[in-house]
Amino acid sequence: MRRLASRIALRAGQLCIGLSRALYLSPQERRLLPWLAVEGDATLRLDYDLDQDSLVFDLGGFTGQWASDIFGRYACRIEIFEAVPEFAERVAARFRKNRRVAVHPFGLAAVTGTARIGLAGDASSLYARGVASREIRLARAADFCREKGIRTIDLMKINIEGGEYDLLEHLVDSGLVRSIRDLQVQFHDFVPDAERRMQALQARLSESHAPTYRYPFVWENWRRREGA
């Protein structure tokens, strides 16, 4: 009995420590807990109805790991967009012998032009301040697809550190969103008025797409409705 009581006391102490630590988690860390519980990066973000004839857009390619995981599963065509020059060079080198993966050294956006991005690894952002920066090129998404003759995108992943709001508004306004079967997006909360803008975009997306999973400010996926 004493051993059992000791084990129970130890377990209770560990639980208290765990609860105490949970009290000090940041809002984003708390949002991550349900996502980590389902191992979303290894499950939800990769589980799609794709095959070798599918076309995938990866916006915010960074190291190319997600694109590599998707290609490993489906051997589909992938267009990677990475606006930070040094990141784009590394991704291009990674896929240099893979003719089914194209790497573009610019980002897709609401308007064509240039901007300055603050460098912070996978958190590099147009909203980053007080860090080294680079000038980047942007291309209007609707123009790019029209010029390339792209009518259907089977999966578009968007992780562009705050730029998703303007881009998604453009996708909806231009009607391009209806050409996208699955839209995987990470919203970021450091953008001014982020929650209101996210909810407004979700309402607009719901006119043509329905969520298949939604973890606020972590990851969510929208699938085009039948007939939309």
C-alpha positions as CSV (number, residue, x, y, z in Angstrom):
1,M,0.0,0.0,0.0
2,R,2.8,2.4,0.8
3,R,4.4,1.8,-2.6
4,L,1.0,2.4,-4.3
5,A,0.5,5.6,-2.2
6,S,3.9,6.8,-3.1
7,R,3.2,6.2,-6.8
8,I,-0.1,8.0,-6.5
9,A,1.6,10.9,-4.7
10,L,4.3,11.1,-7.3
11,R,1.8,11.1,-10.2
12,A,-0.3,13.7,-8.4
13,G,2.8,15.9,-8.1
14,Q,3.6,15.5,-11.7
15,L,0.1,16.4,-12.7
16,C,0.2,19.5,-10.5
17,I,3.5,20.5,-12.1
18,G,2.0,20.0,-15.5
19,L,-1.1,22.1,-14.7
20,S,1.1,24.8,-13.2
21,R,3.2,24.9,-16.4
22,A,0.0,25.0,-18.5
23,L,-1.0,28.2,-16.6
24,Y,2.0,29.9,-18.1
25,L,1.6,28.9,-21.7
26,S,1.3,31.6,-24.2
27,P,-2.0,31.9,-26.2
28,Q,-0.3,30.4,-29.3
29,E,1.1,27.5,-27.2
30,R,-2.3,26.7,-25.9
31,R,-3.8,26.7,-29.4
32,L,-1.1,24.3,-30.4
33,L,-2.0,21.6,-27.8
34,P,-5.1,20.2,-29.7
35,W,-3.1,20.2,-32.9
36,L,-0.2,18.4,-31.4
37,A,-2.6,15.9,-29.8
38,V,-3.7,14.7,-33.3
39,E,-0.2,15.1,-34.7
40,G,-1.6,17.4,-37.3
41,D,1.6,18.1,-39.2
42,A,2.1,14.4,-39.9
43,T,-1.6,13.6,-40.5
44,L,-4.1,16.3,-41.5
45,R,-1.7,18.5,-43.4
46,L,-0.7,15.5,-45.7
47,D,-3.9,13.5,-46.0
48,Y,-5.5,14.6,-49.3
49,D,-7.1,12.9,-52.3
50,L,-4.2,13.5,-54.7
51,D,-2.4,11.5,-57.4
52,Q,0.4,12.0,-60.0
53,D,-1.9,14.2,-62.1
54,S,-2.7,16.6,-59.3
55,L,-1.3,20.2,-59.1
56,V,-0.2,21.5,-55.7
57,F,0.8,25.1,-54.9
58,D,3.1,25.6,-51.9
59,L,3.1,29.3,-50.9
60,G,5.9,29.9,-48.4
61,G,8.1,27.0,-49.3
62,F,10.9,27.8,-46.8
63,T,13.0,24.6,-46.8
64,G,10.7,22.6,-49.0
65,Q,10.0,20.0,-46.4
66,W,6.2,20.0,-46.7
67,A,6.5,19.9,-50.5
68,S,8.9,17.0,-50.2
69,D,6.4,15.1,-47.9
70,I,3.5,15.7,-50.3
71,F,5.6,14.6,-53.3
72,G,6.7,11.5,-51.4
73,R,3.1,10.4,-51.0
74,Y,1.6,11.4,-54.3
75,A,4.3,12.1,-56.8
76,C,2.2,15.1,-58.0
77,R,3.2,18.3,-59.7
78,I,4.2,21.0,-57.2
79,E,4.8,24.7,-57.7
80,I,6.7,26.2,-54.8
81,F,6.7,30.0,-54.2
82,E,9.4,31.3,-51.9
83,A,10.0,35.0,-51.9
84,V,13.2,35.2,-49.8
85,P,16.0,34.8,-52.3
86,E,18.3,32.6,-50.1
87,F,15.5,30.3,-49.1
88,A,14.4,30.0,-52.7
89,E,18.0,29.1,-53.8
90,R,18.1,26.3,-51.2
91,V,14.8,24.9,-52.2
92,A,15.7,25.0,-55.8
93,A,18.9,23.1,-55.1
94,R,16.9,20.5,-53.1
95,F,14.6,19.8,-56.0
96,R,17.0,20.5,-58.9
97,K,16.7,16.9,-60.3
98,N,13.0,16.6,-59.8
99,R,11.3,17.9,-63.0
100,R,7.8,17.7,-61.4
101,V,8.7,20.3,-58.8
102,A,9.1,24.0,-59.9
103,V,10.5,26.6,-57.6
104,H,9.6,30.3,-58.1
105,P,11.8,32.9,-56.4
106,F,8.9,35.3,-55.7
107,G,5.6,35.2,-53.7
108,L,2.0,35.2,-54.9
109,A,0.1,38.2,-53.6
110,A,-2.8,40.5,-54.2
111,V,-0.7,42.8,-56.4
112,T,2.5,42.6,-58.4
113,G,5.5,44.6,-57.1
114,T,8.2,44.5,-54.5
115,A,8.3,44.7,-50.7
116,R,10.8,44.3,-47.9
117,I,10.6,41.3,-45.7
118,G,12.1,40.9,-42.2
119,L,14.3,37.8,-42.0
120,A,13.6,35.5,-39.1
121,G,13.9,31.9,-40.4
122,D,10.5,30.3,-40.8
123,A,8.9,33.4,-39.2
124,S,10.3,35.8,-41.9
125,S,7.5,38.3,-42.5
126,L,6.5,41.6,-44.0
127,Y,5.5,42.5,-40.4
128,A,8.8,41.7,-38.8
129,R,10.5,44.7,-37.4
130,G,14.0,45.4,-36.0
131,V,15.7,42.5,-38.0
132,A,17.7,42.2,-41.2
133,S,15.5,42.6,-44.3
134,R,15.5,41.7,-48.0
135,E,13.7,43.1,-50.9
136,I,11.4,40.5,-52.4
137,R,9.3,40.2,-55.6
138,L,5.6,39.6,-55.6
139,A,3.3,38.5,-58.4
140,R,-0.5,38.9,-58.5
141,A,-1.9,35.4,-58.1
142,A,-4.7,35.7,-60.6
143,D,-2.3,37.1,-63.3
144,F,0.2,34.2,-62.7
145,C,-2.5,31.6,-63.1
146,R,-3.9,33.2,-66.2
147,E,-0.5,33.5,-67.9
148,K,0.3,29.9,-67.1
149,G,-3.1,28.7,-68.2
150,I,-3.8,27.2,-64.8
151,R,-7.5,26.5,-64.3
152,T,-7.5,24.0,-61.4
153,I,-5.3,23.8,-58.3
154,D,-5.9,20.6,-56.4
155,L,-4.3,21.9,-53.2
156,M,-2.9,25.3,-52.2
157,K,-1.0,25.6,-49.0
158,I,-0.5,29.1,-47.6
159,N,2.0,29.9,-44.9
160,I,3.2,33.4,-45.6
161,E,3.5,35.0,-42.2
162,G,0.7,37.6,-42.3
163,G,0.4,38.0,-46.0
164,E,-2.4,35.5,-46.1
165,Y,-5.1,38.1,-45.4
166,D,-4.5,40.3,-48.4
167,L,-3.9,37.3,-50.6
168,L,-7.1,35.5,-49.6
169,E,-9.1,38.6,-50.1
170,H,-7.6,38.7,-53.6
171,L,-8.4,35.0,-54.3
172,V,-12.0,35.6,-53.3
173,D,-12.4,38.9,-55.1
174,S,-10.9,37.6,-58.3
175,G,-12.9,34.4,-58.2
176,L,-9.6,32.4,-58.3
177,V,-10.6,30.7,-55.1
178,R,-13.2,28.6,-56.9
179,S,-10.4,27.1,-58.9
180,I,-8.8,25.7,-55.7
181,R,-10.1,22.3,-54.5
182,D,-8.4,22.3,-51.1
183,L,-7.0,25.4,-49.4
184,Q,-4.7,24.8,-46.4
185,V,-3.9,28.0,-44.6
186,Q,-2.2,29.2,-41.5
187,F,-3.6,32.5,-40.1
188,H,-1.3,34.6,-38.0
189,D,-2.4,36.7,-35.0
190,F,0.2,39.4,-35.1
191,V,-1.4,41.2,-38.0
192,P,-3.5,44.2,-36.9
193,D,-7.2,43.2,-36.4
194,A,-6.3,39.6,-37.2
195,E,-9.2,37.9,-35.5
196,R,-11.8,40.0,-37.2
197,R,-10.2,39.7,-40.6
198,M,-9.8,35.9,-40.2
199,Q,-13.5,35.6,-39.3
200,A,-14.5,37.8,-42.2
201,L,-12.4,35.7,-44.6
202,Q,-13.8,32.5,-43.2
203,A,-17.3,33.8,-43.9
204,R,-16.4,34.6,-47.5
205,L,-14.7,31.3,-48.0
206,S,-17.8,29.4,-46.8
207,E,-19.7,30.7,-49.8
208,S,-17.6,28.3,-52.0
209,H,-15.8,26.0,-49.6
210,A,-16.4,24.1,-46.3
211,P,-13.8,23.5,-43.5
212,T,-12.6,20.0,-43.2
213,Y,-10.5,20.8,-40.1
214,R,-10.0,24.1,-38.2
215,Y,-7.5,24.9,-35.5
216,P,-7.6,28.7,-35.1
217,F,-4.3,30.4,-35.8
218,V,-2.6,27.1,-36.2
219,W,-3.9,25.3,-39.4
220,E,-7.2,24.9,-41.2
221,N,-8.3,23.4,-44.5
222,W,-11.2,24.5,-46.8
223,R,-12.6,22.1,-49.4
224,R,-14.5,23.4,-52.4
225,R,-18.2,22.5,-52.2
226,E,-19.8,20.4,-54.9
227,G,-21.0,22.6,-57.7
228,A,-19.2,25.7,-56.4
